[in-house]
Amino acid sequence: MDPHRLWEASKHHLCDDLACQLTRTFHIAEPTGEQIYDYGLHLIDEELRRHGKGLEDFPTMPRSQNDWGHHRGNQLIFEQRNYNREEQQEHIDRGLPTLNPQQITLYDAVMDSVLNSHGSSFFLHSGGGCGKTYLAKIIAAGVCARDKIVLCVASTGLATLLLPGGHTTHSCFKIPIPCHEQSTCSIKKNDAIHELLKETSLIIWDEAASQHHFIVETMDHTLCDLLDQPNRPFGGITILFGGDFRQTLPIVLHGSREQIFPATLTHSNLWPRVNIHYLHQNMCLGQDPESDEWAQQLLQISVTDGDVILPEHIHCGDTMASLINSLYSQLLAQNQHLPDQYFLDHTTPSPQNEQVHEVNATILDSVAPQEKITYLSTDSVVEQEYEYPTRSSQYFQSLWISTSQVRA
């Protein structure tokens, strides 16, 4: 499709929120349609230039006539400062009272390093549910509320969605692929990213445990060079790593355990200068003895030679029948209806749908050996009027119907 035709057909939808941006950023009380679409073209051109192109590469496309970038300055710095400091302070006021002592200790240490330009490095070691991401968000809000810049990055795109303004480490810092001991980031002095890094007070790096220490060292070499601070880790920028070394470690192609462990951040020459903090309290569990016992049981689960080793007291046998008899004994023994909560509390997780169907079929055959009925449930329906040529009445054609089978 011709780019100009695509622009004309969709510019109204693409630019429907730009009037508010023009009012908030450029103090234009009532932006005209011409200003809105011109600013939209400017943003498209900026996005293209991030990938080595521009609107001039598409001859049929109109060009932005106003120099919006001149009024706004560095686009990357503008994006990082484009927040409401009062909202950030409200976030802190709500969040700080909810932190436990371990979280408070790290919050105070990071904020002290940022506010006094110590340039310290921290690693937050935390299992799932202990509030690592929750704490990172409060720390980021604390930095932003003081009119400073914090960059939130993670090793995976999925993890970046949990962080405010999150990016992957490779896209944010232009880390080369592959990365080796002598690599440097593709950042030139005095370019937009360099200017952003000079204004940055804190870097929050989540899931760092799963990245090769060469990647972290590449960032360190680059920042020390760009910021003219060769003797300070990461050029004097405070950095907060987060992760769990009990989860996925760096990927080494066809690597053995002896090759994978040395690839972790703990084997970097930077590690001795990192302040390590731990979060042990699982915030997703209730604060009672039963929840603490359950958390300890989870920690006892281990993997040996590819086999998952479970604590002895939760073994229920080696066959599918023994599993079903252990979990669903009440269901098999009674001929009456059980409350919905019973089935919610007796869910059997499985990595494969084939095993799920096998368990369901076995239980159903034991409980209801008579003929079974399959019901189809519709999750959502989008209706569109449609006139069938052979009918006089009006029907509706259902589109995009998602169905699931329920056996009863």
C-alpha positions as CSV (number, residue, x, y, z in Angstrom):
1,M,0.0,0.0,0.0
2,D,1.2,3.5,-0.8
3,P,2.6,5.2,2.4
4,H,0.8,8.5,1.7
5,R,-2.6,6.7,1.2
6,L,-2.0,4.8,4.4
7,W,-1.2,8.0,6.3
8,E,-4.3,9.8,5.0
9,A,-6.5,6.8,5.9
10,S,-5.2,6.4,9.4
11,K,-3.8,9.7,10.5
12,H,-6.9,10.6,12.5
13,H,-6.5,7.5,14.7
14,L,-2.7,7.7,14.9
15,C,-2.9,11.3,16.2
16,D,-6.0,11.1,18.3
17,D,-4.0,11.7,21.6
18,L,-1.5,14.3,20.3
19,A,-3.6,17.3,21.2
20,C,-3.1,16.6,24.9
21,Q,0.7,16.2,24.3
22,L,0.9,19.5,22.5
23,T,-1.0,21.3,25.3
24,R,1.1,19.7,28.0
25,T,4.5,19.8,26.3
26,F,4.4,22.9,24.1
27,H,1.7,24.9,26.0
28,I,-0.5,25.2,22.9
29,A,-4.0,25.8,24.4
30,E,-6.1,24.7,21.4
31,P,-3.9,22.8,18.8
32,T,-5.3,23.0,15.3
33,G,-5.7,19.9,13.2
34,E,-2.7,21.0,11.0
35,Q,-0.5,21.3,14.1
36,I,-1.6,17.9,15.4
37,Y,-0.9,16.1,12.1
38,D,2.4,17.9,11.6
39,Y,3.5,16.8,15.0
40,G,2.4,13.3,14.2
41,L,4.7,13.3,11.1
42,H,7.5,14.6,13.3
43,L,7.1,11.6,15.6
44,I,7.0,9.1,12.7
45,D,10.1,10.6,11.3
46,E,11.9,10.3,14.7
47,E,10.9,6.7,15.0
48,L,12.1,6.0,11.5
49,R,15.5,7.6,12.3
50,R,16.0,5.2,15.2
51,H,16.2,2.5,12.5
52,G,18.3,4.4,10.1
53,K,15.6,5.8,7.9
54,G,13.5,8.9,7.6
55,L,10.4,10.3,5.9
56,E,12.6,11.4,3.0
57,D,13.0,7.8,2.1
58,F,9.3,7.7,1.2
59,P,8.9,10.3,-1.6
60,T,5.1,10.4,-1.5
61,M,4.9,11.1,2.3
62,P,4.5,14.7,3.5
63,R,7.1,16.2,5.8
64,S,6.8,17.9,9.1
65,Q,7.0,21.7,8.7
66,N,7.7,22.7,12.3
67,D,10.9,22.1,14.2
68,W,9.3,20.3,17.1
69,G,12.6,18.7,18.1
70,H,14.2,22.1,18.6
71,H,11.6,23.1,21.1
72,R,11.8,19.8,23.0
73,G,15.5,19.2,22.9
74,N,16.9,15.7,23.2
75,Q,14.0,13.3,22.5
76,L,15.4,10.5,24.8
77,I,15.9,13.0,27.7
78,F,12.5,14.4,27.1
79,E,10.9,10.9,27.3
80,Q,12.6,10.2,30.6
81,R,11.5,13.5,32.1
82,N,8.0,13.4,30.8
83,Y,6.3,12.4,34.0
84,N,4.4,14.1,36.8
85,R,6.6,14.5,39.8
86,E,3.6,14.9,42.1
87,E,2.2,11.5,41.0
88,Q,5.6,10.0,41.6
89,Q,5.7,11.4,45.1
90,E,2.2,10.1,45.7
91,H,3.4,6.7,44.6
92,I,6.2,6.9,47.2
93,D,3.9,8.0,50.0
94,R,1.6,5.0,49.3
95,G,4.4,2.5,48.8
96,L,7.0,3.2,51.5
97,P,4.7,2.3,54.5
98,T,4.1,-1.1,52.8
99,L,7.8,-2.1,52.6
100,N,9.3,-4.6,55.0
101,P,12.6,-4.0,56.8
102,Q,14.8,-5.7,54.1
103,Q,13.2,-3.5,51.4
104,I,13.5,-0.3,53.4
105,T,17.2,-1.0,53.9
106,L,17.9,-1.3,50.2
107,Y,15.7,1.7,49.4
108,D,17.6,3.9,51.8
109,A,21.0,2.7,50.5
110,V,20.1,3.3,46.8
111,M,18.6,6.7,47.4
112,D,21.7,7.7,49.5
113,S,24.0,6.7,46.6
114,V,21.9,8.6,44.1
115,L,21.4,11.8,46.0
116,N,25.1,11.9,47.1
117,S,26.5,10.7,43.8
118,H,28.3,7.8,45.4
119,G,27.9,5.7,42.2
120,S,27.5,2.4,44.2
121,S,26.5,-0.9,42.7
122,F,23.8,-3.1,44.2
123,F,22.5,-6.6,43.5
124,L,19.1,-7.5,44.8
125,H,18.8,-11.3,45.1
126,S,15.2,-12.3,45.4
127,G,13.0,-15.2,44.6
128,G,9.5,-14.9,43.1
129,G,6.9,-13.2,45.2
130,C,9.4,-11.4,47.5
131,G,8.6,-7.9,46.1
132,K,11.7,-7.3,43.9
133,T,9.8,-5.6,41.1
134,Y,7.5,-3.8,43.5
135,L,10.5,-2.3,45.3
136,A,12.2,-1.4,42.0
137,K,9.1,0.7,41.0
138,I,9.1,2.5,44.3
139,I,12.9,3.3,44.0
140,A,12.3,4.5,40.4
141,A,9.5,6.8,41.7
142,G,11.8,8.1,44.4
143,V,14.4,9.1,41.9
144,C,11.9,10.7,39.5
145,A,10.2,12.6,42.3
146,R,13.6,14.4,42.8
147,D,13.7,15.4,39.1
148,K,16.4,12.9,38.3
149,I,16.5,10.3,35.5
150,V,16.4,6.6,36.0
151,L,16.7,4.0,33.2
152,C,14.8,0.7,33.8
153,V,16.1,-2.2,31.7
154,A,15.8,-6.0,31.7
155,S,17.4,-8.9,29.9
156,T,14.1,-10.0,28.3
157,G,11.2,-8.1,26.6
158,L,8.7,-9.7,28.9
159,A,10.4,-8.5,32.1
160,T,10.6,-4.9,30.7
161,L,6.8,-4.7,30.7
162,L,6.8,-4.8,34.5
163,L,9.1,-1.8,34.9
164,P,8.2,1.8,34.3
165,G,9.5,2.9,30.9
166,G,11.3,-0.5,30.6
167,H,13.6,-1.4,27.7
168,T,15.8,-4.4,27.0
169,T,19.4,-3.9,27.8
170,H,20.5,-4.5,24.3
171,S,18.2,-1.9,22.7
172,C,18.7,0.7,25.4
173,F,22.5,0.6,25.5
174,K,23.3,-0.7,21.9
175,I,25.1,-3.8,23.3
176,P,26.5,-5.8,20.4
177,I,25.6,-9.4,19.5
178,P,27.6,-11.5,20.0
179,C,29.3,-9.9,23.0
180,H,32.8,-10.8,24.1
181,E,35.4,-9.7,26.5
182,Q,36.6,-6.7,24.5
183,S,33.2,-5.5,23.2
184,T,31.9,-2.0,23.6
185,C,28.5,-0.5,23.1
186,S,27.6,1.2,19.8
187,I,27.2,4.6,21.4
188,K,29.1,7.6,20.0
189,K,30.2,10.6,22.1
190,N,27.8,13.5,22.0
191,D,25.0,11.6,20.4
192,A,21.5,11.4,21.9
193,I,22.2,8.3,24.0
194,H,25.4,9.8,25.3
195,E,23.6,13.0,26.4
196,L,21.0,10.8,28.1
197,L,23.6,8.8,30.0
198,K,25.3,12.0,31.3
199,E,21.9,13.0,32.9
200,T,21.2,9.5,34.3
201,S,21.4,9.0,38.0
202,L,20.3,5.4,38.4
203,I,20.1,2.3,36.2
204,I,17.8,-0.5,37.3
205,W,18.8,-3.7,35.6
206,D,16.3,-6.6,36.2
207,E,17.0,-10.3,35.5
208,A,20.7,-9.6,35.4
209,A,21.4,-13.1,36.7
210,S,20.5,-14.6,33.3
211,Q,23.0,-12.5,31.3
212,H,26.6,-13.2,30.6
213,H,29.1,-11.2,32.6
214,F,30.6,-10.0,29.4
215,I,27.4,-8.0,28.7
216,V,27.7,-6.2,32.1
217,E,31.4,-5.6,31.6
218,T,30.7,-4.2,28.2
219,M,28.4,-1.6,29.7
220,D,31.0,-0.8,32.4
221,H,33.7,-0.2,29.8
222,T,31.4,2.0,27.7
223,L,30.1,4.1,30.5
224,C,33.6,4.7,32.0
225,D,34.8,5.9,28.6
226,L,31.7,8.0,27.7
227,L,31.6,9.7,31.1
228,D,35.3,10.1,31.5
229,Q,35.3,8.2,34.8
230,P,37.8,5.3,34.2
231,N,38.2,4.5,37.9
232,R,34.6,4.3,38.9
233,P,32.3,1.4,38.1
234,F,29.8,2.2,35.4
235,G,31.2,5.7,35.1
236,G,29.9,6.7,38.5
237,I,26.2,5.9,37.8
238,T,24.4,4.1,40.6
239,I,23.2,0.8,39.3
240,L,20.8,-1.7,40.9
241,F,20.9,-5.3,39.5
242,G,18.1,-7.7,40.3
243,G,17.7,-11.4,39.8
244,D,17.8,-14.9,41.2
245,F,20.7,-17.2,40.6
246,R,18.4,-20.2,41.3
247,Q,16.6,-19.5,38.1
248,T,17.7,-19.4,34.5
249,L,21.5,-18.7,34.2
250,P,23.3,-17.3,31.1
251,I,22.9,-19.5,28.0
252,V,26.2,-21.1,26.9
253,L,25.8,-23.0,23.6
254,H,26.2,-26.7,24.4
255,G,27.8,-25.7,27.7
256,S,28.1,-27.9,30.7
257,R,27.6,-26.8,34.3
258,E,31.3,-26.1,34.6
259,Q,31.0,-23.7,31.7
260,I,27.7,-22.0,32.6
261,F,28.6,-21.0,36.2
262,P,31.7,-19.0,35.2
263,A,29.5,-17.0,32.7
264,T,27.4,-15.5,35.6
265,L,27.9,-12.1,37.0
266,T,29.4,-13.5,40.2
267,H,32.6,-14.4,38.2
268,S,33.0,-10.8,36.9
269,N,35.8,-8.6,38.2
270,L,33.0,-6.1,39.0
271,W,31.4,-8.5,41.5
272,P,33.6,-7.7,44.6
273,R,32.5,-4.1,44.4
274,V,28.8,-4.9,44.3
275,N,26.7,-4.6,47.5
276,I,24.5,-7.7,47.8
277,H,21.0,-7.5,49.4
278,Y,18.5,-10.3,49.9
279,L,14.7,-10.4,50.1
280,H,13.5,-13.5,52.0
281,Q,10.0,-12.7,53.0
282,N,7.4,-13.9,50.4
283,M,4.9,-11.1,50.2
284,C,2.5,-13.2,48.2
285,L,2.0,-15.6,51.1
286,G,0.1,-15.0,54.2
287,Q,2.2,-14.0,57.2
288,D,1.4,-17.1,59.3
289,P,3.2,-20.4,60.2
290,E,1.3,-22.4,57.6
291,S,2.5,-20.0,54.8
292,D,6.1,-20.1,56.1
293,E,6.0,-23.9,56.1
294,W,4.8,-23.9,52.5
295,A,7.5,-21.5,51.4
296,Q,10.1,-23.8,53.0
297,Q,8.7,-26.8,51.2
298,L,9.1,-25.0,47.9
299,L,12.8,-24.3,48.7
300,Q,13.3,-28.1,49.2
301,I,12.4,-28.9,45.6
302,S,15.5,-29.6,43.6
303,V,16.6,-30.8,40.2
304,T,19.2,-33.7,39.8
305,D,20.3,-34.9,36.4
306,G,17.1,-33.5,34.8
307,D,14.8,-35.1,37.4
308,V,12.7,-33.0,39.8
309,I,13.2,-34.2,43.3
310,L,10.2,-33.6,45.6
311,P,10.2,-33.9,49.4
312,E,9.3,-37.4,50.6
313,H,6.1,-36.4,52.5
314,I,4.3,-35.1,49.3
315,H,4.9,-38.3,47.3
316,C,1.7,-40.0,46.3
317,G,2.9,-42.9,44.2
318,D,4.4,-43.6,40.8
319,T,1.2,-44.2,38.7
320,M,-1.5,-42.0,37.4
321,A,-4.1,-43.9,39.4
322,S,-2.2,-43.2,42.7
323,L,-2.1,-39.5,41.8
324,I,-5.9,-39.4,41.1
325,N,-6.8,-41.4,44.2
326,S,-4.6,-39.1,46.4
327,L,-6.0,-35.8,45.1
328,Y,-9.6,-36.7,44.3
329,S,-10.4,-39.3,46.9
330,Q,-13.4,-37.3,48.2
331,L,-14.8,-36.9,44.7
332,L,-14.4,-40.6,43.9
333,A,-16.0,-41.6,47.2
334,Q,-19.1,-39.4,47.0
335,N,-22.0,-39.5,44.7
336,Q,-23.1,-35.9,45.6
337,H,-22.2,-32.6,44.1
338,L,-19.1,-30.9,45.7
339,P,-18.7,-27.1,46.0
340,D,-16.8,-25.3,43.3
341,Q,-14.1,-24.4,45.8
342,Y,-13.2,-28.1,46.0
343,F,-12.3,-28.3,42.3
344,L,-10.4,-25.0,42.6
345,D,-8.3,-26.4,45.4
346,H,-7.6,-29.7,43.6
347,T,-6.2,-28.5,40.3
348,T,-3.6,-30.7,38.7
349,P,-0.9,-28.8,36.8
350,S,0.7,-30.5,33.9
351,P,3.2,-29.3,31.2
352,Q,1.4,-31.1,28.4
353,N,-2.3,-30.9,27.3
354,E,-2.2,-34.7,26.5
355,Q,-1.6,-35.5,30.2
356,V,-4.4,-33.1,31.2
357,H,-6.8,-34.8,28.9
358,E,-5.7,-38.2,30.3
359,V,-6.3,-37.2,33.9
360,N,-9.6,-35.6,33.0
361,A,-10.8,-38.7,31.1
362,T,-9.7,-41.1,33.9
363,I,-11.5,-39.1,36.6
364,L,-14.7,-38.7,34.5
365,D,-14.7,-42.4,33.7
366,S,-14.5,-43.2,37.4
367,V,-17.1,-40.6,38.6
368,A,-19.5,-40.7,35.7
369,P,-19.1,-43.9,33.6
370,Q,-22.4,-43.2,31.8
371,E,-22.6,-41.2,28.6
372,K,-20.9,-37.8,28.7
373,I,-21.9,-34.6,27.0
374,T,-19.6,-32.0,25.5
375,Y,-20.7,-28.3,26.0
376,L,-19.2,-25.5,23.9
377,S,-18.8,-22.2,25.7
378,T,-18.3,-18.8,23.9
379,D,-15.9,-16.5,25.6
380,S,-16.5,-13.4,23.4
381,V,-18.6,-12.6,20.3
382,V,-18.3,-9.7,17.9
383,E,-21.5,-9.2,16.0
384,Q,-21.8,-7.8,12.5
385,E,-25.0,-7.3,10.6
386,Y,-25.2,-9.5,7.5
387,E,-28.1,-10.0,5.1
388,Y,-28.3,-13.5,3.7
389,P,-29.5,-13.5,0.1
390,T,-31.8,-16.5,0.5
391,R,-33.5,-15.2,3.7
392,S,-35.9,-12.3,4.2
393,S,-35.1,-11.8,7.9
394,Q,-31.9,-10.2,9.2
395,Y,-29.2,-12.4,10.8
396,F,-26.0,-11.7,12.7
397,Q,-22.7,-13.2,11.7
398,S,-20.5,-13.9,14.7
399,L,-16.8,-13.2,14.1
400,W,-13.7,-14.2,16.1
401,I,-15.5,-16.6,18.4
402,S,-13.2,-18.2,20.9
403,T,-14.6,-21.5,22.1
404,S,-13.5,-24.1,24.7
405,Q,-14.7,-27.6,25.3
406,V,-16.1,-28.5,28.7
407,R,-16.8,-32.1,29.4
408,A,-19.3,-33.0,32.0
